């Protein structure tokens, strides 16, 4: 089956942040909330094997079809918080626009458990505006987003579940700092944040 051409959206825009965090010599990577597997296919060039996990059956089916022929990828239909994954089983764990669909504390705690010592965790997520400064910073992204509407290849896979975030930017940062000591939190222009953490 021919693979879907690469597309661009506000989540895909931050795939490079995730890819740059993959440790050298990565043997096993896990993408949580993999959707149609686009990031898994990118990770396949940087890791020995890559597993995509998603609780949506249609998304997993699409990911498998689009990734046919890429021998170091596999996909699992499962909920992160209900599936038995090996502690310390991965050199790299990532999640893009996924954590706000789950209980943040439980999800991040589980992700950290899955990373082996020396491995890395990369989260790209959404948060809600709460303070006047939050709204001001978010406003800077509007002209960029409007300009990107003219960008070729914009789009989203069908059947992707949507959900508004409950936690504010400040709440996300505080909880990430608590759960992941030494993590690097950064707020990005297009209404996303990243959290990068190395397990010691």
Contact map, one row per residue, 1 for C-alpha under 8 A:
11100000000000000000000000000000000000000000000000000000000000001101000000000000000000000000000000000000000000000000000000000000000000000000000000000000000000000000000000000000000000000000000000000000
11110000000000000000000000000000000000000000000000000000000000000100000000000000000000000000000000000000000000000000000000000000000000000000000000000000000000000000000000000000000000000000000000000000
11111000000000000000000000000000000000000000000000000000000000000110000000000000000000000000000000000000000000000000000000000000000000000000000000000000000000000000000000000000000000000000000000000000
01111100000000000000000000000000000000000000000000000000000000000100000000000000000000000000000000000000000000000000000000000000000000000000000000000000000000000000000000000000000000000000000000000000
00111110000000000000000000000000000000000000000000000000000000000000000000000000000000000000000000000000000000000000000000000000000000000000000000000000000000000000000000000000000000000000000000000000
00011111000000000000000000000000000001000000000000000000000000000000000000000000000000000000000000000000000000000000000000000000000000000000000000000000100000000000000000000000000000000000000000000000
00001111100100000000000000000000000000000000000000000000000000000000000000000000000000000000000000000000000000000000000000000000000000000000000000000000111100000000000000000000000000000000000000000000
00000111111110000000000000000000000000000000000000000000000000000000000000000000000000000000000000000000000000000000000000000000000000000000000000000000111100000000000000000000000000000000000000000000
00000011111110000000000000000000000000000000000000000000000000000000000000000000000000000000000000000000000000000000000000000000000000000000000000000000011100000000000000000000000000000000000000000000
00000001111111000000000000000000000000000000000000000000000000000000000000000000000000000000000000000000000000000000000000000000000000000000000000000000000000000000000000000000000000000000010000000000
00000001111111100000000000000000000000000000000000000000000000000000000000000000000000000000000110000000000000000000000000010000000000000000000000000000000000000000000000000000000000000000000100000000
00000011111111100000000000000000000000000000000000000000000000000000000000000000000000000000000000000000000000000000000000000000000000000000000000000000000000000000000000000000000000000000000000000000
00000001111111110000000000000000000000000000000000000000000000000000000000000000000000000000000000000000000000000000000000000000000000000000000000000000000000000000000000000000000000000000000000000000
00000000011111111100000000000000000000000000000000000000000000000000000000000000000000000000000000000000000000000000000000010000000000000000000000000000000000000000000000000000000000000000000000000000
00000000001111111110000000000000000000100000000000000000000000000000000000000000000000000000000000000000000000000000000000000000000000000000000000000000000000000000000000000000000000000000000000000000
00000000000011111111000000000000000000000000000000000000000000000000000000000000000000000000000000000000000000000000000000000000000000000000000000000000000000000000000000000000000000000000000000000000
00000000000001111111100000000000000000000000000000000000000000000000000000000000000000000000000000000000000000000000000000000000000000000000000000000000000000000000000000000000000000000000000001000000
00000000000001111111110000000000000000000000000000000000000000000000000000000000000000000000010000000000000000000000000001110000000000000000000000000000000000000000000000000000000000000000000000000000
00000000000000111111110000000000000000000110000000000000000000000000000000000000000000000000000000000000000000000000000000000000000000000000000000000000000000000000000000000000000000000000000000000000
00000000000000011111110000000000000000000000000000000000000000000000000000000000000000000000000000000000000000000000000000000000000000000000000000000000000000000000000000000000000000000000000000000000
00000000000000001111111000000000000000000000000000000000000000000000000000000000000000000000000000000000000000000000000101000000000000000000000000000000000000000000000000000000000000000000000000010000
00000000000000000111111101000000000000000000010000000000000000000000000000000000000000000001000000000000000000000000000100000000000000000000000000000000000000000000000000000000000000000000000000000000
00000000000000000000111111000000000000000000000000000000000000000000000000000000000000000011000000000000000000000000001100000000000000000000000000000000000000000000000000000000000000000000000000000000
00000000000000000000011111000000000000000000000000000000000000000000000000000000000000000000000000000000000000000000000000000000000000000000000000000000000000000000000000000000000000000000000000000000
00000000000000000000001111100000000000000000001000000000000000000000000000000000000000000000000000000000000000000000000000000000000000000000000000000000000000000000000000000000000000000000000000000000
00000000000000000000011111111000000000000000011100000000000000000000000000000000000000000011000000000000000000000000000000000000000000000000000000000000000000000000000000000000000000000000000000000000
00000000000000000000000011111000000000000000001110000000000000000000000000000000000000000110000000000000000000000000000000000000000000000000000000000000000000000000000000000000000000000000000000000000
00000000000000000000000001111100000000000000001111100000000000000000000000000000000000001111000000000000000000000000000000000000000000000000000000000000000000000000000000000000000000000000000000000000
00000000000000000000000001111110000000000010001111100000000000000000000000000000000000000111110000000000000000000000000000000000000000000000000000000000000000000000000000000000000000000000000000000000
00000000000000000000000000011111000000000000000001111000000000000000000000000000000000000101110000000000000000000000000000000000000000000000000000000000000000000000000000000000000000000000000000000000
00000000000000000000000000001111110000110000000001111000000000000000000000000000000000000000111000000000000000000000000000000000000000000000000000000000000000000000000000000000000000000000000000000000
00000000000000000000000000000111110000000000000000011100000000000000000000000001000000000000111101000000000000000000000000000000000000000000000000000000000000000000000000000000000000000000000000000000
00000000000000000000000000000011111000000000000000011110000000000000000000000000000000000000001111000000000000000000000000000000000000000000000000000000000000000000000000000000000000000000000000000000
00000000000000000000000000000011111111110000000000011100000000000000000000000000000000000000001100000000000000000000000000000000000000000000000000000000000000000000000000000000000000000000000000000000
00000000000000000000000000000000111111000000000000000101001100100000000000000000000000000000000000000000000000000000000000000000000000000000000000000000000000010000000000000000000000000000000000000000
00000000000000000000000000000000011111000000000000000000001101110100000000000000000000000000000000000000000000000000000000000000000000000000000000000000000010000000000000000000000000000000000000000000
00000000000000000000000000000000011111111000000000010000000101110110000000000000000000000000000000000000000000000000000000000000000000000000000000000000000000000000000000000000000000000000000000000000
00000100000000000000000000000000011111111100000000000000000000100000000000000000000000000000000000000000000000000000000000000000000000000000000000000000000000000000000000000000000000000000000000000000
00000000000000100000000000000010010011111110000000000000000000000000000000000000000000000000000000000000000000000000000000000000000000000000000000000000000000000000000000000000000000000000000000000000
00000000000000000000000000000010010011111111000001110000000000000000000010000000000000000000000000000000000000000000000000000000000000000000000000000000000000000000000000000000000000000000000000000000
00000000000000000000000000000000000011111111100000000000000000000010010010000000000000000000000000000000000000000000000000000000000000000000000000000000000000000000000000000000000000000000000000000000
00000000000000000010000000000000000001111111110000000000000000000000000000000000000000000000000000000000000000000000000000000000000000000000000000000000000000000000000000000000000000000000000000000000
00000000000000000010000000001000000000111111111001000000000000000000000000000000000000000000000000000000000000000000000000000000000000000000000000000000000000000000000000000000000000000000000000000000
00000000000000000000000000000000000000011111111111000000000000000000010110000000000000000000000000000000000000000000000000000000000000000000000000000000000000000000000000000000000000000000000000000000
00000000000000000000000000000000000000001111111000000000000000000000000000000000000000000000000000000000000000000000000000000000000000000000000000000000000000000000000000000000000000000000000000000000
00000000000000000000010001000000000000000111111100000000000000000000000000000000000000000000000000000000000000000000000000000000000000000000000000000000000000000000000000000000000000000000000000000000
00000000000000000000000011111000000000000011111111000000000000000000000000000000000000000000000000000000000000000000000000000000000000000000000000000000000000000000000000000000000000000000000000000000
00000000000000000000000001111000000000000001011111000000000000000000000100000000000000000000000000000000000000000000000000000000000000000000000000000000000000000000000000000000000000000000000000000000
00000000000000000000000000111000000000000001001111100000000000000000000110000000000000000000000000000000000000000000000000000000000000000000000000000000000000000000000000000000000000000000000000000000
00000000000000000000000000011110000000010011001111110000000000000000000111000000000000000000000000000000000000000000000000000000000000000000000000000000000000000000000000000000000000000000000000000000
00000000000000000000000000011110000000010000000011111000000000000000000011110000000000000000000000000000000000000000000000000000000000000000000000000000000000000000000000000000000000000000000000000000
00000000000000000000000000000111110010010000000001111100000000000000000011110000000000000000000000000000000000000000000000000000000000000000000000000000000000000000000000000000000000000000000000000000
00000000000000000000000000000111110000000000000000111110000100000000000000111111000000000000000000000000000000000000000000000000000000000000000000000000000000000000000000000000000000000000000000000000
00000000000000000000000000000001111000000000000000011111101100000000000000111111000000000000000000000000000000000000000000000000000000000000000000000000000000000000000000000000000000000000000000000000
00000000000000000000000000000000100000000000000000001111100100000000000000001111000000000000000000000000000000000000000000000000000000000000000000000000000000000000000000000000000000000000000000000000
00000000000000000000000000000000001000000000000000000111111100000000000000001100000000000000000000000000000000000000000000000000000000000000000000000000000000000000000000000000000000000000000000000000
00000000000000000000000000000000000000000000000000000111111110000000000000001000000000000000000000000000000000000000000000000000000000000000000000000000000000000000000000000000000000000000000000000000
00000000000000000000000000000000000000000000000000000001111111000000000000000000000000000000000000000000000000000000000000000000000000000000000000000000000000100000000000000000000000000000000000000000
00000000000000000000000000000000001100000000000000000101111111100000000000000000000000000000000000000000000000000000000000000000000000000000000000000000000000110000000000000000000000000000000000000000
00000000000000000000000000000000001110000000000000001111111111110000000000111000000000000000000000000000000000000000000000000000000000000000000000000000000000000000000000000000000000000000000000000000
00000000000000000000000000000000000000000000000000000000111111111000000000000000000000000000000000000000000000000000000000000000000000000000000000000000000000000000000000000000000000000000000000000000
00000000000000000000000000000000000110000000000000000000011111111100000000000000000000000000000000000000000000000000000000000000000000000000000000000000000000000000000000000000000000000000000000000000
00000000000000000000000000000000001111000000000000000000001111111110000000100000000000000000000000000000000000000000000000000000000000000000000000000000000000000000000000000000000000000000000000000000
00000000000000000000000000000000000110000000000000000000000111111111000001100000000000000000000000000000000000000000000000000000000000000000000000000000000000000000000000000000000000000000000000000000
10000000000000000000000000000000000000000000000000000000000011111111000000000000000000000000000000000000000000000000000000000000000000000000000000000000000000000000000000000000000000000000000000000000
11110000000000000000000000000000000110000000000000000000000001111111000000000000000000000000000000000000000000000000000000000000000000000000000000000000000000000000000000000000000000000000000000000000
00100000000000000000000000000000000010001000000000000000000000111111110010000000000000000000000000000000000000000000000000000000000000000000000000000000000000000000000000000000000000000000000000000000
10000000000000000000000000000000000000000000000000000000000000011111111000000000000000000000000000000000000000000000000000000000000000000000000000000000000000000000000000000000000000000000000000000000
00000000000000000000000000000000000000000000000000000000000000000011111000000000000000000000000000000000000000000000000000000000000000000000000000000000000000000000000000000000000000000000000000000000
00000000000000000000000000000000000000001001000000000000000000000011111110000000000000000000000000000000000000000000000000000000000000000000000000000000000000000000000000000000000000000000000000000000
00000000000000000000000000000000000000000000000000000000000000000001111110000000000000000000000000000000000000000000000000000000000000000000000000000000000000000000000000000000000000000000000000000000
00000000000000000000000000000000000000000001000111000000000000000000011111000000000000000000000000000000000000000000000000000000000000000000000000000000000000000000000000000000000000000000000000000000
00000000000000000000000000000000000000011001000011110000000000000010011111100000000000000000000000000000000000000000000000000000000000000000000000000000000000000000000000000000000000000000000000000000
00000000000000000000000000000000000000000000000001110000000000010000000111110000000000000000000000000000000000000000000000000000000000000000000000000000000000000000000000000000000000000000000000000000
00000000000000000000000000000000000000000000000000111100000100110000000011111000000000000000000000000000000000000000000000000000000000000000000000000000000000000000000000000000000000000000000000000000
00000000000000000000000000000000000000000000000000111100000100000000000001111100000000000000000000000000000000000000000000000000000000000000000000000000000000000000000000000000000000000000000000000000
00000000000000000000000000000000000000000000000000001111100100000000000000111110000000000000000000000000000000000000000000000000000000000000000000000000000000000000000000000000000000000000000000000000
00000000000000000000000000000000000000000000000000001111000000000000000000011111011000000000000000000000000000000000000000000000000000000000000000000000000000000000000000000000000000000000000000000000
00000000000000000000000000000000000000000000000000001110000000000000000000001111111000000000000000000000000000000000000000000000000000000000000000000000000000000000000000000000000000000000000000000000
00000000000000000000000000000001000000000000000000001110000000000000000000000111111000000000000000000000001001000000000000000000000000000000000000000000000000000000000000000000000000000000000000000000
00000000000000000000000000000000000000000000000000000000000000000000000000000011111000000000000000000000011001000000000000000000000000000000000000000000000000000000000000000000000000000000000000000000
00000000000000000000000000000000000000000000000000000000000000000000000000000111111100000000000000000000000000000000000000000000000000000000000000000000000000000000000000000000000000000000000000000000
00000000000000000000000000000000000000000000000000000000000000000000000000000111111110000000000000000000000000000000000000000000000000000000000000000000000000000000000000000000000000000000000000000000
00000000000000000000000000000000000000000000000000000000000000000000000000000000011111000000000000000000000000000000000000000000000000000000000000000000000000000000000000000000000000000000000000000000
00000000000000000000000000000000000000000000000000000000000000000000000000000000001111101000000000000000000000000100000000000000000000000000000000000000000000000000000000000000000000000000000000000000
00000000000000000000000000000000000000000000000000000000000000000000000000000000000111111000000000000000000000000100000000000000000000000000000000000000000000000000000000000000000000000000000000000000
00000000000000000000000000000000000000000000000000000000000000000000000000000000000011111000000000000000000000001111000000000000000000000000000000000000000000000000000000000000000000000000000000000000
00000000000000000000000000000000000000000000000000000000000000000000000000000000000001111110000000000000000000001111100000000000000000000000000000000000000000000000000000000000000000000000000000000000
00000000000000000000000000010000000000000000000000000000000000000000000000000000000011111110000000000000000000000111000000000000000000000000000000000000000000000000000000000000000000000000000000000000
00000000000000000000000000111100000000000000000000000000000000000000000000000000000000011111100000000000000000000111001000000000000000000000000000000000000000000000000000000000000000000000000000000000
00000000000000000000001001111000000000000000000000000000000000000000000000000000000000011111100000000000000000000011011100000000000000000000000000000000000000000000000000000000000000000000000000000000
00000000000000000000011001011100000000000000000000000000000000000000000000000000000000000111110000000000000000000010001111000000000000000000000000000000000000000000000000000000000000000000000000000000
00000000000000000000000000001111000000000000000000000000000000000000000000000000000000000111111000000000000000100110000111000000000000000000000000000000000000000000000000000000000000000000000000000000
00000000000000000100000000001111000000000000000000000000000000000000000000000000000000000001111100000000000000000000000011100000000000000000000000000000000000000000000000000000000000000000000000000000
00000000000000000000000000000011110000000000000000000000000000000000000000000000000000000000111111100000000000000000000001111000000000000000000000000000000000000000000000000000000000000000000000000000
00000000001000000000000000000001110000000000000000000000000000000000000000000000000000000000011111100000000000000000000000111000000000000000000000000000000000000000000000000000000000000000000000000000
00000000001000000000000000000000100000000000000000000000000000000000000000000000000000000000001111110000000000000000000000011100000000000000000000000000000000000000000000000000000000000000000000000000
00000000000000000000000000000001100000000000000000000000000000000000000000000000000000000000001111111100000000000000000000001000000000000000000000000000000000000000000000000000000000000000000000000000
00000000000000000000000000000000000000000000000000000000000000000000000000000000000000000000001111111111001100000000000000101000000000000000000000000000000000000000000000000000000000000000000000000000
00000000000000000000000000000000000000000000000000000000000000000000000000000000000000000000000011111111000000000000000000001110000000000000000000000000000000000011111000000000000000000000000000000000
00000000000000000000000000000000000000000000000000000000000000000000000000000000000000000000000001111110000000000000000000000000000000000000000000000000000000000010100000000000000000000000000000000000
00000000000000000000000000000000000000000000000000000000000000000000000000000000000000000000000001111111011000000000000000000000000000000000000000000000000000000000000000000000000000000000000000000000
00000000000000000000000000000000000000000000000000000000000000000000000000000000000000000000000000111111111000000000000000000000000000000000000000000000000000000000000000000000000000000000000000000000
00000000000000000000000000000000000000000000000000000000000000000000000000000000000000000000000000110111111100000000000000000000000000000000000000000000000000000000000000000000000000000000000000000000
00000000000000000000000000000000000000000000000000000000000000000000000000000000000000000000000000000011111110000000000000000000000000000000000000000000000000000000000000000010001000000000000000000000
00000000000000000000000000000000000000000000000000000000000000000000000000000000100000000000000000000111111111000000000000000000000000000000000000000000000000000000000000000000000000000000000000000000
00000000000000000000000000000000000000000000000000000000000000000000000000000001100000000000000000100111111111100000000000000000000000000000000000000000000000000000000000000000000000000000000000000000
00000000000000000000000000000000000000000000000000000000000000000000000000000000000000000000000000100001111111110000000000000000000000000000000000000000000000000000000000000001001000000000000000000000
00000000000000000000000000000000000000000000000000000000000000000000000000000000000000000000000000000000111111111000000000000000000000000000000000000000000000000000000000000000001000000000000000000000
00000000000000000000000000000000000000000000000000000000000000000000000000000001100000000000000000000000011111111100000000000000000000000000000000000000000000000000000000000000000000000000000000000000
00000000000000000000000000000000000000000000000000000000000000000000000000000000000000000000100000000000001111111110000010000000000000000000000000000000000000000000000000000000000000000000000000000000
00000000000000000000000000000000000000000000000000000000000000000000000000000000000000000000000000000000000111111110000010000000000000000000000000000000000000000000000000000000000100000000000000000010
00000000000000000000000000000000000000000000000000000000000000000000000000000000000000110000000000000000000011111111000000000000000000000000000000000000000000000000000000000000000000000000000000000000
00000000000000000000000000000000000000000000000000000000000000000000000000000000000011111100100000000000000001111111000000000000000000000000000000000000000000000000000000000000000000000000000000000000
00000000000000000000000000000000000000000000000000000000000000000000000000000000000000111111100000000000000000111111101110000000000000000000000000000000000000000000000000000000000000000000000000000010
00000000000000000000000000000000000000000000000000000000000000000000000000000000000000111110000000000000000000001111111000000000000000000000000000000000000000000000000000000000000000000000000000000010
00000000000000000000000000000000000000000000000000000000000000000000000000000000000000010000000000000000000000000011111000000000000000000000000000000000000000000000000000000000000000000000000000000011
00000000000000000000000000000000000000000000000000000000000000000000000000000000000000000010000000000000000000000001111100000000000000000000000000000000000000000000000000000000000000000000000000000111
00000000000000000000001000000000000000000000000000000000000000000000000000000000000000000111000000000000000000000011111110000000000000000000000000000000000000000000000000000000000000000000000000000111
00000000000000000000111000000000000000000000000000000000000000000000000000000000000000000011100000000000000000000010011111000000000000000000000000000000000000000000000000000000000000000000000000011110
00000000000000000000000000000000000000000000000000000000000000000000000000000000000000000001110000000000000000110010001111100000000000000000000000000000000000000000000000000000000000000000000000111110
00000000000000000100100000000000000000000000000000000000000000000000000000000000000000000001111000000000000000000000000111110000000000000000000000000000000000000000000000000000000000000000000001111000
00000000000000000100000000000000000000000000000000000000000000000000000000000000000000000000011100100000000000000000000011111000000000000000000000000000000000000000000000000000000000000000000011110000
00000000001001000100000000000000000000000000000000000000000000000000000000000000000000000000001110000000000000000000000001111100000000000000000000000000000000000000000000000000000000000000000111100000
00000000000000000000000000000000000000000000000000000000000000000000000000000000000000000000001111110000000000000000000000111110000000000000000000000000000000000000000000000000000000000000000111000000
00000000000000000000000000000000000000000000000000000000000000000000000000000000000000000000000010010000000000000000000000011111000000000000000000000000000000000000100000000000000000000000001110000000
00000000000000000000000000000000000000000000000000000000000000000000000000000000000000000000000000010000000000000000000000001111100000000000000000000000000000000000111110010000000000000000001110000000
00000000000000000000000000000000000000000000000000000000000000000000000000000000000000000000000000000000000000000000000000000111110000000000000000000000000000000001111110000000000000000000000000000000
00000000000000000000000000000000000000000000000000000000000000000000000000000000000000000000000000000000000000000000000000000011111001100100000000000000000000000000000110000000000000000000000000000000
00000000000000000000000000000000000000000000000000000000000000000000000000000000000000000000000000000000000000000000000000000001111101100000000000000000000000000000000110000000000000000000000000000000
00000000000000000000000000000000000000000000000000000000000000000000000000000000000000000000000000000000000000000000000000000000111111100000000000000000000000000000000000000000000000000000000000000000
00000000000000000000000000000000000000000000000000000000000000000000000000000000000000000000000000000000000000000000000000000000011111110000000000000000000000000000000000000000000000000000000000000000
00000000000000000000000000000000000000000000000000000000000000000000000000000000000000000000000000000000000000000000000000000000001111111000000000000000000000000000000000000000000000000000000000000000
00000000000000000000000000000000000000000000000000000000000000000000000000000000000000000000000000000000000000000000000000000000111111111100000000000000000000000000000010000000000000000000000000000000
00000000000000000000000000000000000000000000000000000000000000000000000000000000000000000000000000000000000000000000000000000000111111111110000000000000000000000000000000000000000000000000000000000000
00000000000000000000000000000000000000000000000000000000000000000000000000000000000000000000000000000000000000000000000000000000000111111111000000000000000000000000000000000000000000000000000000000000
00000000000000000000000000000000000000000000000000000000000000000000000000000000000000000000000000000000000000000000000000000000000011111111100000000000000000000000000000000000000000000000100000000000
00000000000000000000000000000000000000000000000000000000000000000000000000000000000000000000000000000000000000000000000000000000100001111111110000000000000000000000000000000000000000000000111000000000
00000000000000000000000000000000000000000000000000000000000000000000000000000000000000000000000000000000000000000000000000000000000000111111110000000000000000000000000000000000000000000000000000000000
00000000000000000000000000000000000000000000000000000000000000000000000000000000000000000000000000000000000000000000000000000000000000011111111100000000000000000000000000000000000000000000100000000000
00000000000000000000000000000000000000000000000000000000000000000000000000000000000000000000000000000000000000000000000000000000000000001111111110000000000000000000000000000000000000000000111000000000
00000000000000000000000000000000000000000000000000000000000000000000000000000000000000000000000000000000000000000000000000000000000000000111111111000000000000000000000000000000000000000000010000000000
00000000000000000000000000000000000000000000000000000000000000000000000000000000000000000000000000000000000000000000000000000000000000000001111111100000000000000000000000000000000000000000000000000000
00000000000000000000000000000000000000000000000000000000000000000000000000000000000000000000000000000000000000000000000000000000000000000001111111110000000000000000000000000000000000000000010000000000
00000000000000000000000000000000000000000000000000000000000000000000000000000000000000000000000000000000000000000000000000000000000000000000111111111000000000000000000000000000000000000000010000000000
00000000000000000000000000000000000000000000000000000000000000000000000000000000000000000000000000000000000000000000000000000000000000000000011111111100000000000000000000000000000000000000000000000000
00000000000000000000000000000000000000000000000000000000000000000000000000000000000000000000000000000000000000000000000000000000000000000000001111111110000000000000000000000000000000000000000000000000
00000000000000000000000000000000000000000000000000000000000000000000000000000000000000000000000000000000000000000000000000000000000000000000000111111110000000000000000000000000000000000000000000000000
00000000000000000000000000000000000000000000000000000000000000000000000000000000000000000000000000000000000000000000000000000000000000000000000011111110010000000000000000000000000000000000000000000000
00000000000000000000000000000000000000000000000000000000000000000000000000000000000000000000000000000000000000000000000000000000000000000000000001111111000000000000000000000000000000000000000000000000
00000000000000000000000000000000000000000000000000000000000000000000000000000000000000000000000000000000000000000000000000000000000000000000000000111111110000000000000000000000000000000000000000000000
00000000000000000000000000000000000000000000000000000000000000000000000000000000000000000000000000000000000000000000000000000000000000000000000000000111110000000000000000000000000000000000000000000000
00000111000000000000000000000000000000000000000000000000000000000000000000000000000000000000000000000000000000000000000000000000000000000000000000000011111000000000000000000000000000000000000000000000
00000011100000000000000000000000000000000000000000000000000000000000000000000000000000000000000000000000000000000000000000000000000000000000000000001011111100000000000000000000000000000000000000000000
00000011100000000000000000000000000000000000000000000000000000000000000000000000000000000000000000000000000000000000000000000000000000000000000000000000111110000000000000000000000000000000000000000000
00000011100000000000000000000000000000000000000000000000000000000000000000000000000000000000000000000000000000000000000000000000000000000000000000000000011111010000000000000000000000000000000000000000
00000000000000000000000000000000000100000000000000000000000000000000000000000000000000000000000000000000000000000000000000000000000000000000000000000000001111110000000000000000000000000000000000000000
00000000000000000000000000000000000000000000000000000000000000000000000000000000000000000000000000000000000000000000000000000000000000000000000000000000000111110000000000000000000000000000000000000000
00000000000000000000000000000000000000000000000000000000011000000000000000000000000000000000000000000000000000000000000000000000000000000000000000000000000011111000000000000000000000000000000000000000
00000000000000000000000000000000001000000000000000000000001000000000000000000000000000000000000000000000000000000000000000000000000000000000000000000000000111111100000000000000000000000000000000000000
00000000000000000000000000000000000000000000000000000000000000000000000000000000000000000000000000000000000000000000000000000000000000000000000000000000000000111110000000000000000000000000000000000000
00000000000000000000000000000000000000000000000000000000000000000000000000000000000000000000000000000000000000000000000000000000000000000000000000000000000000011111000000000000000000000000000000000000
00000000000000000000000000000000000000000000000000000000000000000000000000000000000000000000000000011000000000000000000000000000000000000000000000000000000000001111100000000000000000000000000000000000
00000000000000000000000000000000000000000000000000000000000000000000000000000000000000000000000000010000000000000000000000000001000000000000000000000000000000000111110000000000000000000000000000000000
00000000000000000000000000000000000000000000000000000000000000000000000000000000000000000000000000011000000000000000000000000111000000000000000000000000000000000011111100000000000000000000000000000000
00000000000000000000000000000000000000000000000000000000000000000000000000000000000000000000000000010000000000000000000000000011000000000000000000000000000000000001111100000000000000000000000000000000
00000000000000000000000000000000000000000000000000000000000000000000000000000000000000000000000000010000000000000000000000000011000000000000000000000000000000000000111110110000000000000000000000000000
00000000000000000000000000000000000000000000000000000000000000000000000000000000000000000000000000000000000000000000000000000011110000000000000000000000000000000000111111110000000000000000000000000000
00000000000000000000000000000000000000000000000000000000000000000000000000000000000000000000000000000000000000000000000000000011110001000000000000000000000000000000001111111000000000000000000000000000
00000000000000000000000000000000000000000000000000000000000000000000000000000000000000000000000000000000000000000000000000000000000000000000000000000000000000000000000111111100000000000000000000000000
00000000000000000000000000000000000000000000000000000000000000000000000000000000000000000000000000000000000000000000000000000000000000000000000000000000000000000000001111111110000000000000000000000000
00000000000000000000000000000000000000000000000000000000000000000000000000000000000000000000000000000000000000000000000000000010000000000000000000000000000000000000001111111111000000000000000000000000
00000000000000000000000000000000000000000000000000000000000000000000000000000000000000000000000000000000000000000000000000000000000000000000000000000000000000000000000011111111100000001000000000000000
00000000000000000000000000000000000000000000000000000000000000000000000000000000000000000000000000000000000000000000000000000000000000000000000000000000000000000000000001111111110000000000000000000000
00000000000000000000000000000000000000000000000000000000000000000000000000000000000000000000000000000000100000000000000000000000000000000000000000000000000000000000000000111111111000000000000000000000
00000000000000000000000000000000000000000000000000000000000000000000000000000000000000000000000000000000000100000000000000000000000000000000000000000000000000000000000000011111111110101000000000100000
00000000000000000000000000000000000000000000000000000000000000000000000000000000000000000000000000000000000000000000000000000000000000000000000000000000000000000000000000001111111111100000000000000000
00000000000000000000000000000000000000000000000000000000000000000000000000000000000000000000000000000000000000000000000000000000000000000000000000000000000000000000000000000111111110000000000000000000
00000000000000000000000000000000000000000000000000000000000000000000000000000000000000000000000000000000100110000000000000000000000000000000000000000000000000000000000000000011111110000000000000000000
00000000000000000000000000000000000000000000000000000000000000000000000000000000000000000000000000000000000000010000000000000000000000000000000000000000000000000000000000000001111111100000000000001000
00000000000000000000000000000000000000000000000000000000000000000000000000000000000000000000000000000000000000000000000000000000000000000000000000000000000000000000000000000001111111100000000000000000
00000000000000000000000000000000000000000000000000000000000000000000000000000000000000000000000000000000000000000000000000000000000000000000000000000000000000000000000000000000100111110000000000001100
00000000000000000000000000000000000000000000000000000000000000000000000000000000000000000000000000000000000000000000000000000000000000000000000000000000000000000000000000000001100111111000000000111100
00000000000000000000000000000000000000000000000000000000000000000000000000000000000000000000000000000000000000000000000000000000000000000000000000000000000000000000000000000000000001111100000001111000
00000000000000000000000000000000000000000000000000000000000000000000000000000000000000000000000000000000000000000000000000000000000000000000000000000000000000000000000000001001000000111110000011110000
00000000000000000000000000000000000000000000000000000000000000000000000000000000000000000000000000000000000000000000000000000000000000000000000000000000000000000000000000000000000000011111000011100000
00000000000000000000000000000000000000000000000000000000000000000000000000000000000000000000000000000000000000000000000000000000000000000000000000000000000000000000000000000000000000001111101111000000
00000000000000000000000000000000000000000000000000000000000000000000000000000000000000000000000000000000000000000000000000000000000000000000000000000000000000000000000000000000000000000111111111000000
00000000000000000000000000000000000000000000000000000000000000000000000000000000000000000000000000000000000000000000000000000000000000001101100000000000000000000000000000000000000000000011111100000000
00000000010000000000000000000000000000000000000000000000000000000000000000000000000000000000000000000000000000000000000000000000000000000100110110000000000000000000000000000000000000000001111100000000
00000000000000000000000000000000000000000000000000000000000000000000000000000000000000000000000000000000000000000000000000000110000000000100100000000000000000000000000000000000000000000011111110000000
00000000001000000000000000000000000000000000000000000000000000000000000000000000000000000000000000000000000000000000000000011110000000000000000000000000000000000000000000000000000000000011111111000000
00000000000000000000000000000000000000000000000000000000000000000000000000000000000000000000000000000000000000000000000000111110000000000000000000000000000000000000000000000000000000001111001111100000
00000000000000001000000000000000000000000000000000000000000000000000000000000000000000000000000000000000000000000000000001111000000000000000000000000000000000000000000000000000000000011111000111110000
00000000000000000000000000000000000000000000000000000000000000000000000000000000000000000000000000000000000000000000000011110000000000000000000000000000000000000000000000000001000000111100000011111000
00000000000000000000100000000000000000000000000000000000000000000000000000000000000000000000000000000000000000000000000111100000000000000000000000000000000000000000000000000000000000111000000001111100
00000000000000000000000000000000000000000000000000000000000000000000000000000000000000000000000000000000000000000000000111000000000000000000000000000000000000000000000000000000000101110000000000111110
00000000000000000000000000000000000000000000000000000000000000000000000000000000000000000000000000000000000000000000011110000000000000000000000000000000000000000000000000000000000001100000000000011111
00000000000000000000000000000000000000000000000000000000000000000000000000000000000000000000000000000000000000010011111110000000000000000000000000000000000000000000000000000000000000000000000000001111
00000000000000000000000000000000000000000000000000000000000000000000000000000000000000000000000000000000000000000000111000000000000000000000000000000000000000000000000000000000000000000000000000000111
